Amino acid sequence: MSYRIRPADPLRANVRRVLGQQIARARRDLAADDPVEAVHQFRKRCKKIRAVLRLVRPALGQQFKVENNRFRDMARRVSAARDAQVLGETFDRLLDAYDDEIDRRHYVSARPAAAAGQQTDMGLPSEGVLAELDAGMADARVALAHYRFSAEGFEVIADGLARTYGRARTAMRQALAQPSADAFHEWRKRVKYHRHHCDLLRDLWPRPMKARASELQRLADMLGDEHDLAVLAATAEGAGDRNSRSQRALLALIDGRRTALQQAAEPLGRCLFAEKQDAFRKRVTHYWKARQLALKR
């Protein structure tokens, strides 16, 4: 419940509360006993924090760039270990998707080639890095007290909400018009930010907003799997013998699965982003006003 805007409270106070809670939880994540899980949860926390910053980006002004860069850079410091883990998981999920159609033994030799770019020498972050990240989060907590917003009421978040939606819609249209790994990855990133915004605003109208957030998560999962497969393909192409039978078979599986995911994502995306940006902004503004009216009665 902490990652939620409370309609009964002033929006500026809401933003400070949510960010403060996420920063505190990020620091706890760093202290987890399982270092792999600690890295995973810390990165997720940074993404949720950056989503909040995007929600207030127009109202925050130049301060947005400073704070967004702060959390982006901290997440990047622990990205290598998680990326290596994801590569292996992606390979296994790919074979699972075709389990009834293939003999998995034929792909055993392709796995080392596909995982050659995992950069295992980078490993998990050291205790020193974790301590620096904890200190960075402590600094971020201090900086939060100095945030200054140029808007009042719902206007604190209205423009950021609409712009994030609009960028996700534009990214979708570009990816569908000219499919590429980069285009679908961009769409995925924008969808995830918009999904976080719907989570934050769930209390405006709980059932519809929860349903939208759930469908956005389903879309983000499809696009995430598509991106992971694109990375796996690039890694496989850059390592090992491209002309080996197992390597060609692996790349064919990846290509088929990516195509299936792209085709599944299109109708869902077109439904979720059917409205133009201004229409979406007006609709959610009406939700906010209706909720405020209900609270007064």
Backbone bond lengths (Angstrom), bond angles and torsions (degrees), N, CA, C in turn:
res aa  C-N    CA-C-N  psi(-1)  N-CA   C-N-CA  omega(-1)  CA-C   N-CA-C  phi
1 M - - - 1.464 - - 1.530 111.90 -
2 S 1.327 118.49 -12.44 1.464 119.74 -176.58 1.518 112.33 -70.01
3 Y 1.330 116.86 -28.46 1.468 119.99 -178.78 1.521 108.49 -91.54
4 R 1.334 114.79 67.91 1.450 119.73 -173.96 1.516 109.79 -154.91
5 I 1.322 116.50 135.44 1.458 121.96 172.03 1.520 108.07 -80.97
6 R 1.331 116.67 127.93 1.460 121.41 179.03 1.525 108.64 -96.82
7 P 1.330 118.02 111.82 1.468 120.76 -175.87 1.521 114.56 -57.47
8 A 1.314 117.23 -23.85 1.468 119.81 -178.55 1.521 112.71 -77.57
9 D 1.333 116.92 -15.62 1.463 121.26 -177.44 1.523 111.36 -102.97
10 P 1.335 118.01 152.27 1.475 120.55 176.72 1.528 110.21 -58.45
11 L 1.325 116.49 143.09 1.460 119.63 -175.14 1.519 113.15 -65.44
12 R 1.302 117.65 -36.94 1.466 118.80 178.25 1.526 110.27 -60.55
13 A 1.320 116.16 -43.46 1.467 120.55 178.76 1.523 110.55 -65.58
14 N 1.333 116.91 -37.56 1.459 121.54 176.95 1.523 111.23 -58.25
15 V 1.323 115.52 -47.51 1.460 120.61 -177.03 1.524 110.61 -63.11
16 R 1.313 116.78 -45.14 1.463 120.13 179.66 1.535 110.80 -63.27
17 R 1.333 116.52 -41.59 1.467 120.11 -179.99 1.525 111.24 -63.03
18 V 1.342 116.91 -49.16 1.466 120.56 -177.59 1.524 110.80 -62.35
19 L 1.320 116.60 -45.47 1.463 119.60 179.76 1.530 111.13 -64.17
20 G 1.323 116.77 -42.22 1.458 119.73 179.34 1.519 112.23 -61.49
21 Q 1.331 116.08 -40.99 1.460 119.85 179.21 1.528 111.54 -68.01
22 Q 1.315 117.07 -39.50 1.464 119.91 179.84 1.529 111.48 -68.18
23 I 1.317 117.21 -37.51 1.465 120.71 176.80 1.528 110.04 -63.89
24 A 1.330 116.62 -43.32 1.468 120.28 179.22 1.523 110.63 -62.89
25 R 1.307 116.78 -40.79 1.467 119.78 -179.78 1.522 111.47 -70.32
26 A 1.326 117.01 -33.19 1.466 120.05 176.56 1.520 110.19 -62.54
27 R 1.313 116.99 -39.17 1.463 120.29 178.29 1.525 110.95 -66.58
28 R 1.321 116.82 -36.91 1.465 119.38 176.13 1.530 111.24 -68.17
29 D 1.329 115.92 -36.37 1.471 119.88 177.81 1.522 110.86 -58.21
30 L 1.307 116.78 -40.93 1.464 121.13 -178.10 1.527 112.08 -63.96
31 A 1.322 116.90 -23.54 1.466 121.29 -177.86 1.526 113.03 -93.30
32 A 1.347 118.00 5.37 1.463 121.16 -178.39 1.522 111.49 -63.27
33 D 1.327 115.95 150.15 1.460 121.10 -178.64 1.523 112.30 -67.62
34 D 1.321 117.19 -36.51 1.468 121.84 -179.84 1.531 108.48 -88.26
35 P 1.333 119.06 109.97 1.471 120.65 -176.04 1.521 113.39 -64.87
36 V 1.340 117.08 -33.86 1.470 119.70 178.63 1.518 110.36 -65.15
37 E 1.331 116.25 -45.71 1.459 120.49 178.87 1.526 110.57 -67.61
38 A 1.321 116.41 -35.37 1.468 120.06 178.56 1.521 110.77 -60.25
39 V 1.335 116.45 -45.12 1.463 121.28 179.14 1.524 110.51 -63.38
40 H 1.328 115.76 -44.85 1.467 120.59 -178.21 1.529 111.02 -60.64
41 Q 1.324 116.27 -49.07 1.456 120.19 -177.69 1.525 111.86 -68.52
42 F 1.316 117.40 -35.76 1.463 120.60 179.14 1.529 110.39 -63.63
43 R 1.318 117.24 -43.69 1.470 120.53 178.79 1.523 110.87 -63.33
44 K 1.326 117.38 -41.64 1.459 120.76 178.49 1.531 110.33 -62.58
45 R 1.332 115.60 -39.28 1.461 119.38 -179.60 1.530 110.58 -64.57
46 C 1.329 116.47 -40.63 1.467 119.80 179.05 1.531 110.91 -63.12
47 K 1.326 116.83 -37.66 1.464 120.23 178.76 1.522 111.10 -65.89
48 K 1.314 116.79 -39.74 1.463 120.04 178.82 1.527 110.85 -66.75
49 I 1.317 115.97 -38.28 1.468 119.98 177.22 1.526 110.28 -64.14
50 R 1.324 116.63 -44.65 1.468 120.10 -179.68 1.524 111.45 -65.74
51 A 1.330 117.11 -29.36 1.464 119.92 175.94 1.529 110.45 -66.03
52 V 1.324 116.83 -40.33 1.463 120.10 177.06 1.527 109.86 -63.13
53 L 1.317 116.62 -42.49 1.462 119.99 179.01 1.522 111.39 -61.19
54 R 1.318 117.15 -38.00 1.468 119.97 177.37 1.520 111.49 -67.22
55 L 1.305 116.14 -31.54 1.458 120.05 179.04 1.527 111.13 -63.87
56 V 1.344 116.67 -33.16 1.471 120.42 -178.39 1.525 111.39 -108.78
57 R 1.312 117.61 14.63 1.471 120.76 -173.56 1.525 113.52 -53.53
58 P 1.330 120.80 -51.65 1.470 119.10 -178.98 1.528 112.56 -61.62
59 A 1.330 116.51 -37.89 1.463 119.96 -178.57 1.521 112.35 -75.59
60 L 1.328 116.88 -23.32 1.462 120.86 -177.88 1.521 111.84 -85.72
61 G 1.325 117.04 -21.25 1.462 120.83 176.47 1.516 113.53 66.15
62 Q 1.335 116.57 -140.13 1.457 121.89 -175.49 1.528 112.82 -64.12
63 Q 1.297 116.63 -21.59 1.462 119.90 -179.18 1.533 111.27 -67.35
64 F 1.323 116.55 -23.92 1.468 119.54 179.48 1.514 111.46 -57.16
65 K 1.319 117.16 -47.45 1.460 120.55 -175.90 1.523 111.29 -60.94
66 V 1.309 116.63 -42.59 1.469 121.12 -179.38 1.522 110.34 -61.51
67 E 1.338 115.89 -48.23 1.462 119.54 -176.16 1.524 111.97 -73.41
68 N 1.312 117.50 -39.20 1.467 120.31 177.88 1.527 110.71 -61.33
69 N 1.322 116.43 -43.55 1.460 120.48 178.66 1.523 111.52 -63.92
70 R 1.318 116.14 -35.51 1.458 120.71 179.80 1.545 110.46 -58.22
71 F 1.343 115.75 -51.49 1.464 119.63 -176.84 1.533 112.00 -75.67
72 R 1.314 116.96 -32.85 1.466 119.95 175.61 1.520 110.59 -61.35
73 D 1.311 116.82 -46.17 1.466 120.48 -177.17 1.523 111.79 -67.48
74 M 1.322 117.07 -36.37 1.464 118.66 177.87 1.523 110.96 -65.84
75 A 1.325 117.35 -40.70 1.463 120.27 179.30 1.528 111.16 -64.70
76 R 1.308 116.68 -37.39 1.461 120.34 -179.37 1.522 112.44 -64.23
77 R 1.313 117.17 -27.56 1.456 120.14 -177.62 1.529 112.44 -67.99
78 V 1.321 117.40 -18.15 1.469 120.24 179.57 1.527 111.68 -118.22
79 S 1.334 116.69 17.20 1.463 119.56 -174.54 1.517 113.95 -76.25
80 A 1.332 118.63 -31.10 1.464 120.96 -172.18 1.520 112.65 -60.93
81 A 1.328 116.56 -46.32 1.459 120.08 -177.23 1.521 111.03 -64.25
82 R 1.316 117.36 -41.76 1.464 120.67 -179.79 1.519 110.79 -68.47
83 D 1.330 117.99 -40.61 1.458 121.15 179.84 1.522 111.39 -61.53
84 A 1.340 116.68 -38.94 1.450 120.40 178.80 1.521 111.09 -64.85
85 Q 1.318 116.76 -40.49 1.456 120.87 179.17 1.528 110.98 -65.30
86 V 1.325 116.43 -41.85 1.460 121.03 -178.29 1.525 111.04 -62.60
87 L 1.323 117.38 -36.43 1.457 120.62 -178.61 1.520 111.18 -60.10
88 G 1.316 116.84 -45.41 1.458 120.02 178.38 1.516 112.03 -66.57
89 E 1.331 117.26 -40.30 1.457 121.42 178.55 1.523 111.43 -63.56
90 T 1.316 116.59 -37.39 1.462 121.27 179.87 1.521 110.89 -64.85
91 F 1.314 116.79 -42.80 1.466 121.36 177.12 1.532 110.11 -58.25
92 D 1.324 117.07 -46.10 1.466 120.73 -178.48 1.522 111.61 -66.61
93 R 1.331 117.92 -40.23 1.470 120.59 178.69 1.521 111.14 -65.25
94 L 1.314 116.17 -36.09 1.462 119.90 179.10 1.518 110.61 -61.22
95 L 1.309 117.15 -47.87 1.461 119.77 179.02 1.525 111.14 -65.83
96 D 1.327 117.23 -34.91 1.468 120.25 177.19 1.525 110.99 -61.55
97 A 1.339 116.69 -37.85 1.469 120.88 -178.36 1.521 111.95 -64.54
98 Y 1.328 116.86 -27.27 1.467 121.18 -178.54 1.531 111.29 -113.34
99 D 1.320 116.76 23.91 1.458 121.46 -171.90 1.524 112.98 -56.91
100 D 1.332 117.23 -36.38 1.465 120.75 -178.00 1.529 113.11 -82.69
101 E 1.324 117.01 -6.60 1.465 120.30 -173.69 1.523 113.68 -113.07
102 I 1.334 117.56 -13.46 1.454 119.78 -173.68 1.519 111.58 -128.26
103 D 1.309 115.75 163.22 1.464 122.94 170.09 1.528 106.29 -100.41
104 R 1.323 116.64 107.63 1.462 121.49 -173.47 1.527 112.60 -58.22
105 R 1.332 116.61 -24.73 1.464 119.73 -179.00 1.524 111.70 -61.77
106 H 1.329 116.69 -28.10 1.459 120.04 -178.56 1.537 112.66 -70.56
107 Y 1.332 116.57 -13.04 1.461 120.09 -175.77 1.530 112.91 -108.97
108 V 1.330 116.24 0.33 1.457 119.99 -178.38 1.522 111.46 -58.00
109 S 1.323 116.24 -43.53 1.463 119.32 -177.46 1.521 112.47 -70.83
110 A 1.326 117.77 -19.18 1.463 120.95 -179.37 1.523 111.89 -80.77
111 R 1.322 117.77 -21.07 1.462 119.32 -176.33 1.527 113.39 -64.14
112 P 1.319 120.00 -46.50 1.465 117.89 177.49 1.529 112.86 -59.58
113 A 1.338 117.27 -38.61 1.459 119.88 178.68 1.518 111.02 -65.63
114 A 1.318 116.70 -38.92 1.461 120.39 179.92 1.518 111.74 -69.79
115 A 1.334 116.57 -26.42 1.462 119.89 -176.48 1.521 112.60 -99.80
116 A 1.328 117.31 7.03 1.461 120.07 -173.68 1.515 112.75 -64.95
117 G 1.323 117.04 -24.24 1.463 120.04 -177.80 1.507 113.96 -93.10
118 Q 1.318 118.48 20.06 1.455 120.61 -175.07 1.529 113.52 -73.20
119 Q 1.329 117.51 -13.60 1.459 120.65 178.76 1.530 111.16 54.72
120 T 1.341 115.54 50.46 1.443 119.76 -176.76 1.527 112.14 -63.41
121 D 1.340 117.13 -20.22 1.454 119.74 179.49 1.522 111.64 -65.75
122 M 1.351 116.01 -22.63 1.461 118.94 179.22 1.526 110.46 -73.24
123 G 1.337 116.03 -35.17 1.453 120.94 174.36 1.515 114.57 58.44
124 L 1.317 113.64 -164.93 1.454 120.84 177.76 1.523 110.51 -80.63
125 P 1.331 117.34 156.03 1.470 119.35 -179.99 1.518 111.53 -63.37
126 S 1.311 115.88 144.67 1.456 121.71 179.66 1.527 110.38 -72.66
127 E 1.321 115.46 168.47 1.461 119.75 177.00 1.525 110.58 -61.06
128 G 1.335 115.52 -33.82 1.455 119.06 178.45 1.520 112.21 -64.49
129 V 1.335 116.53 -42.04 1.472 120.85 178.35 1.524 109.87 -64.72
130 L 1.327 116.48 -43.26 1.463 119.94 179.27 1.525 111.07 -61.41
131 A 1.317 116.10 -38.71 1.472 119.86 177.89 1.524 110.97 -65.80
132 E 1.325 116.76 -38.45 1.467 120.59 178.42 1.527 110.81 -66.51
133 L 1.320 116.24 -38.60 1.457 119.95 178.33 1.526 110.65 -66.70
134 D 1.320 116.67 -39.36 1.462 120.10 177.41 1.523 110.08 -62.40
135 A 1.327 115.97 -41.93 1.467 120.07 177.89 1.527 110.73 -65.18
136 G 1.336 116.27 -37.09 1.459 120.49 177.34 1.511 111.78 -63.13
137 M 1.334 116.57 -39.33 1.460 120.09 177.16 1.531 111.27 -68.46
138 A 1.316 116.63 -35.32 1.465 119.87 176.69 1.529 110.12 -63.65
139 D 1.319 116.35 -40.62 1.471 120.39 176.95 1.532 110.79 -64.10
140 A 1.329 115.54 -38.80 1.462 120.15 179.62 1.520 111.14 -63.73
141 R 1.318 115.64 -36.06 1.469 120.17 178.63 1.523 110.48 -65.17
142 V 1.319 116.87 -38.73 1.470 120.95 177.66 1.532 109.89 -66.51
143 A 1.339 116.05 -43.22 1.464 120.75 -178.73 1.521 111.75 -63.02
144 L 1.319 116.88 -29.94 1.468 121.37 -178.37 1.529 111.40 -57.72
145 A 1.311 116.73 -34.73 1.469 120.54 -179.38 1.525 112.21 -66.14
146 H 1.332 116.71 -16.48 1.468 120.61 -176.50 1.547 112.41 -104.16
147 Y 1.323 117.31 7.90 1.469 119.36 176.39 1.528 108.90 -63.19
148 R 1.328 115.57 137.83 1.455 121.30 177.73 1.526 108.82 -127.37
149 F 1.325 116.28 124.61 1.456 121.39 -177.58 1.525 110.41 -105.09
150 S 1.320 115.43 139.93 1.466 120.59 -176.25 1.525 112.87 -93.73
151 A 1.334 117.81 5.12 1.462 120.87 -176.62 1.526 109.87 -131.05
152 E 1.331 114.87 167.82 1.460 122.00 178.71 1.519 109.26 -123.24
153 G 1.330 116.52 158.67 1.453 121.35 174.12 1.518 113.38 58.09
154 F 1.330 115.64 -144.72 1.461 120.24 -176.67 1.520 111.72 -65.27
155 E 1.322 117.44 -21.07 1.463 120.89 179.06 1.530 112.23 -64.24
156 V 1.317 117.33 -16.42 1.463 120.29 176.23 1.532 110.43 -60.50
157 I 1.334 116.01 -34.31 1.467 119.85 -176.29 1.526 114.35 -118.51
158 A 1.326 118.45 -12.85 1.466 121.02 -171.41 1.527 112.92 -59.03
159 D 1.328 117.23 -47.84 1.467 120.16 -177.89 1.528 111.56 -68.42
160 G 1.338 116.92 -40.96 1.458 119.73 179.20 1.510 112.05 -64.84
161 L 1.331 116.60 -39.64 1.459 121.61 177.23 1.524 110.65 -61.61
162 A 1.336 116.27 -47.44 1.467 120.69 -177.78 1.525 111.67 -67.38
163 R 1.315 117.69 -41.83 1.466 120.44 -178.51 1.531 111.25 -64.95
164 T 1.311 116.44 -40.87 1.466 119.56 179.49 1.515 110.20 -64.73
165 Y 1.334 117.02 -42.65 1.467 120.74 175.36 1.524 110.34 -60.44
166 G 1.330 116.25 -47.57 1.461 120.23 -178.06 1.520 112.45 -61.43
167 R 1.310 117.15 -38.48 1.464 120.19 179.40 1.528 111.17 -69.30
168 A 1.317 116.80 -35.79 1.465 119.72 175.89 1.530 110.13 -65.55
169 R 1.319 116.23 -39.91 1.470 120.53 179.22 1.529 110.88 -65.53
170 T 1.323 116.39 -43.46 1.467 120.29 178.39 1.519 110.86 -64.86
171 A 1.335 117.04 -42.09 1.461 120.69 179.16 1.527 110.81 -62.22
172 M 1.331 116.94 -37.23 1.458 120.46 176.93 1.520 111.04 -62.02
173 R 1.315 116.34 -48.44 1.460 120.14 -177.58 1.525 111.39 -62.49
174 Q 1.322 116.50 -37.78 1.466 120.36 179.01 1.523 111.27 -68.63
175 A 1.337 116.71 -41.41 1.460 120.29 -179.53 1.520 111.56 -66.18
176 L 1.324 116.60 -38.63 1.458 119.56 -179.21 1.524 111.87 -75.41
177 A 1.321 116.74 -30.53 1.468 120.26 179.98 1.522 111.52 -76.71
178 Q 1.327 116.76 -39.41 1.470 121.49 -178.90 1.531 108.83 -136.25
179 P 1.327 116.35 80.15 1.465 120.68 -175.55 1.527 112.58 -60.30
180 S 1.307 115.53 132.16 1.460 122.55 174.31 1.516 107.28 -159.97
181 A 1.330 116.10 162.32 1.463 119.61 179.10 1.527 110.95 -60.02
182 D 1.319 116.51 -42.55 1.465 120.35 -178.69 1.528 111.63 -65.78
183 A 1.334 116.07 -40.66 1.462 119.62 -178.09 1.530 111.55 -66.38
184 F 1.324 116.43 -42.98 1.463 119.25 178.94 1.522 111.19 -70.02
185 H 1.320 117.83 -32.49 1.463 120.45 176.80 1.526 110.58 -66.52
186 E 1.323 116.57 -40.35 1.459 120.43 177.47 1.523 110.51 -63.31
187 W 1.320 117.05 -42.44 1.459 120.80 178.02 1.527 109.90 -60.83
188 R 1.324 115.89 -43.96 1.459 120.28 179.96 1.529 111.39 -58.28
189 K 1.320 117.46 -46.01 1.460 120.76 -178.90 1.527 110.89 -60.64
190 R 1.329 116.10 -43.30 1.470 119.80 -178.44 1.524 111.34 -68.58
191 V 1.319 117.60 -37.05 1.464 121.55 177.55 1.526 110.41 -62.34
192 K 1.327 116.76 -41.70 1.461 119.86 -177.93 1.523 111.75 -65.48
193 Y 1.326 117.06 -39.26 1.465 118.92 177.12 1.531 110.61 -64.39
194 H 1.326 116.48 -43.01 1.462 119.74 179.49 1.528 110.81 -65.32
195 R 1.318 116.83 -37.66 1.463 119.72 177.93 1.528 110.93 -62.33
196 H 1.327 116.93 -41.17 1.461 119.88 177.48 1.525 110.53 -62.63
197 H 1.310 117.71 -37.53 1.456 120.80 178.49 1.525 111.11 -64.34
198 C 1.315 116.78 -39.49 1.466 119.63 177.73 1.529 111.06 -67.26
199 D 1.323 116.87 -35.49 1.470 120.07 173.26 1.521 110.48 -61.27
200 L 1.314 116.14 -45.78 1.460 121.00 -178.88 1.531 111.98 -60.80
201 L 1.327 116.35 -35.47 1.464 121.30 -174.06 1.529 112.78 -100.90
202 R 1.302 116.58 18.82 1.466 119.90 -175.04 1.521 112.80 -58.98
203 D 1.318 117.77 -34.19 1.461 119.79 -175.13 1.525 113.53 -73.22
204 L 1.330 118.07 -6.33 1.467 119.16 176.14 1.523 110.67 -64.55
205 W 1.331 115.94 -40.22 1.471 122.36 177.36 1.527 105.07 -158.72
206 P 1.322 117.07 86.07 1.466 121.95 -164.75 1.524 117.06 -50.04
207 R 1.319 119.12 -50.50 1.467 118.68 -173.89 1.534 113.00 -67.04
208 P 1.332 118.52 -51.58 1.473 117.97 178.55 1.523 113.45 -63.50
209 M 1.321 117.95 -39.91 1.455 119.77 -179.05 1.525 111.44 -69.61
210 K 1.314 116.93 -35.77 1.467 120.66 176.26 1.520 110.17 -65.46
211 A 1.343 116.12 -41.53 1.463 119.73 179.39 1.528 110.47 -64.74
212 R 1.323 116.94 -41.17 1.468 119.69 179.59 1.529 110.41 -64.74
213 A 1.328 116.53 -44.67 1.464 119.58 179.35 1.523 110.73 -61.19
214 S 1.327 116.70 -38.15 1.465 120.58 179.65 1.526 111.48 -65.29
215 E 1.331 116.84 -42.64 1.467 120.14 178.82 1.526 111.61 -69.62
216 L 1.315 116.30 -34.53 1.468 119.62 175.52 1.527 110.70 -65.47
217 Q 1.331 116.36 -37.09 1.462 119.44 176.85 1.528 110.61 -65.05
218 R 1.330 115.73 -39.97 1.471 119.62 178.14 1.523 110.45 -62.25
219 L 1.324 116.44 -41.55 1.460 120.44 177.79 1.527 110.58 -66.30
220 A 1.326 116.86 -43.42 1.468 120.53 179.70 1.525 111.11 -62.01
221 D 1.335 116.89 -36.04 1.465 120.31 178.20 1.526 110.94 -65.12
222 M 1.338 116.53 -42.46 1.470 120.17 177.09 1.521 111.11 -60.51
223 L 1.324 114.82 -48.15 1.464 119.52 -178.54 1.523 111.24 -68.46
224 G 1.329 116.65 -31.80 1.458 119.87 176.80 1.517 111.31 -66.95
225 D 1.335 116.53 -42.75 1.464 120.12 177.24 1.527 110.39 -63.63
226 E 1.331 116.43 -39.47 1.465 120.39 178.92 1.527 110.36 -62.44
227 H 1.321 116.77 -42.76 1.466 120.56 179.52 1.527 111.25 -65.73
228 D 1.326 116.63 -43.75 1.464 119.76 -179.93 1.526 110.85 -61.22
229 L 1.320 116.54 -37.06 1.465 120.34 177.96 1.528 111.20 -68.54
230 A 1.323 116.24 -36.58 1.468 119.20 177.23 1.531 110.32 -63.26
231 V 1.322 116.69 -40.39 1.466 120.93 177.77 1.525 109.86 -66.57
232 L 1.322 116.82 -41.65 1.461 120.79 178.46 1.525 110.83 -61.03
233 A 1.343 116.74 -42.58 1.465 120.69 178.97 1.517 111.00 -63.21
234 A 1.325 117.00 -44.44 1.464 120.60 179.72 1.526 110.89 -63.06
235 T 1.330 116.19 -38.93 1.467 120.45 179.01 1.516 110.55 -67.39
236 A 1.336 116.36 -42.85 1.463 120.72 -179.75 1.523 111.23 -65.00
237 E 1.318 116.50 -38.60 1.463 120.37 179.82 1.530 111.76 -68.90
238 G 1.321 116.45 -26.97 1.457 119.88 -177.44 1.513 114.11 -94.00
239 A 1.319 117.05 1.44 1.464 120.68 -178.38 1.519 109.68 -136.95
240 G 1.314 116.85 144.80 1.458 120.39 176.42 1.513 112.82 78.48
241 D 1.291 115.61 -167.00 1.457 123.72 -177.66 1.517 109.95 -94.38
242 R 1.334 116.24 109.37 1.469 119.92 -177.84 1.527 112.22 -63.54
243 N 1.302 116.61 -24.15 1.466 119.57 -175.95 1.520 113.18 -92.55
244 S 1.344 117.31 -0.35 1.457 118.81 179.14 1.521 109.64 -67.31
245 R 1.303 114.59 151.70 1.470 119.42 -177.87 1.525 111.72 -60.64
246 S 1.336 116.31 -45.27 1.462 119.71 -178.57 1.523 111.68 -66.01
247 Q 1.349 115.69 -35.14 1.461 119.50 179.99 1.526 110.85 -67.46
248 R 1.308 117.07 -44.30 1.469 120.50 177.95 1.521 110.93 -63.22
249 A 1.318 115.91 -39.65 1.467 119.80 -179.73 1.538 110.48 -65.96
250 L 1.333 116.44 -40.41 1.460 120.30 178.54 1.519 110.91 -62.36
251 L 1.317 116.99 -46.56 1.464 120.48 -179.01 1.525 111.50 -63.95
252 A 1.318 117.11 -33.87 1.465 120.93 177.28 1.535 110.42 -66.79
253 L 1.335 116.50 -41.44 1.462 119.76 177.12 1.522 111.13 -62.50
254 I 1.321 115.68 -44.05 1.466 120.26 179.84 1.518 110.40 -60.59
255 D 1.316 116.54 -46.44 1.464 120.67 -178.50 1.525 110.90 -61.11
256 G 1.318 116.84 -42.94 1.461 120.16 179.91 1.512 112.37 -65.40
257 R 1.318 116.26 -41.26 1.455 120.37 -179.10 1.531 111.83 -69.74
258 R 1.318 117.09 -38.85 1.460 120.33 177.71 1.527 110.52 -63.17
259 T 1.318 116.40 -42.43 1.470 120.29 178.47 1.514 110.76 -60.98
260 A 1.333 117.09 -42.94 1.462 121.05 -179.61 1.527 110.59 -63.89
261 L 1.315 117.64 -40.80 1.460 121.41 179.95 1.528 111.38 -67.70
262 Q 1.314 117.22 -40.57 1.462 120.74 178.03 1.525 110.73 -62.93
263 Q 1.314 116.44 -41.04 1.460 120.42 -179.65 1.519 111.22 -68.63
264 A 1.330 117.32 -35.47 1.462 120.62 178.71 1.530 111.40 -71.99
265 A 1.329 116.53 -32.12 1.463 120.44 -177.85 1.525 112.65 -73.28
266 E 1.317 117.53 -29.88 1.470 119.87 -173.42 1.523 114.19 -60.01
267 P 1.344 120.12 -55.05 1.473 117.82 -177.49 1.526 113.20 -63.89
268 L 1.328 116.91 -36.27 1.455 119.82 178.43 1.527 110.04 -65.91
269 G 1.313 116.44 -43.37 1.458 120.09 178.77 1.514 112.43 -63.22
270 R 1.318 117.02 -41.68 1.467 120.18 -179.38 1.526 111.61 -64.40
271 C 1.325 117.06 -32.11 1.470 120.17 176.44 1.523 110.97 -71.72
272 L 1.325 116.12 -45.94 1.458 120.66 -176.63 1.527 113.03 -68.15
273 F 1.324 116.31 -28.70 1.465 120.56 -177.47 1.526 111.59 -118.59
274 A 1.331 115.16 38.28 1.466 120.54 -179.81 1.522 111.93 -71.34
275 E 1.325 117.17 -35.44 1.463 121.36 -178.16 1.523 112.03 -76.34
276 K 1.319 115.34 150.80 1.454 119.98 169.82 1.533 108.52 -74.94
277 Q 1.309 115.43 162.20 1.464 121.15 -174.35 1.526 112.23 -57.25
278 D 1.316 118.06 -46.63 1.464 120.87 -177.35 1.527 111.44 -64.32
279 A 1.331 116.58 -37.87 1.464 120.51 179.21 1.526 110.65 -65.59
280 F 1.317 116.00 -40.82 1.462 119.56 178.40 1.530 110.19 -63.88
281 R 1.320 116.44 -42.80 1.467 120.48 179.94 1.523 110.97 -60.52
282 K 1.324 116.75 -44.93 1.462 120.70 -179.08 1.527 111.03 -65.08
283 R 1.320 116.46 -39.41 1.470 119.79 -178.33 1.524 111.11 -63.84
284 V 1.331 116.83 -47.53 1.462 118.84 -178.34 1.528 110.73 -70.52
285 T 1.334 117.37 -30.40 1.465 119.86 174.78 1.524 110.10 -62.35
286 H 1.330 116.63 -39.58 1.465 120.37 176.50 1.532 110.55 -64.09
287 Y 1.324 117.33 -38.70 1.467 120.51 175.87 1.525 110.10 -57.51
288 W 1.339 115.46 -45.99 1.460 120.57 -178.55 1.530 110.82 -61.96
289 K 1.322 116.38 -46.56 1.462 120.20 -178.81 1.528 111.32 -63.99
290 A 1.326 116.19 -40.81 1.475 120.02 178.95 1.524 110.24 -64.38
291 R 1.301 116.80 -39.01 1.460 120.60 179.52 1.518 110.74 -66.86
292 Q 1.343 116.43 -40.07 1.456 120.24 178.85 1.545 110.58 -64.41
293 L 1.322 115.81 -38.29 1.465 120.61 178.58 1.530 110.62 -64.07
294 A 1.334 115.40 -42.37 1.461 119.22 179.52 1.524 111.58 -64.78
295 L 1.304 117.07 -35.62 1.467 120.99 -178.97 1.536 111.95 -68.24
296 K 1.322 116.83 -25.52 1.449 120.88 -177.91 1.535 111.99 -81.85
297 R 1.321 116.15 -13.46 1.474 119.15 -175.61 1.525 111.70 -94.10
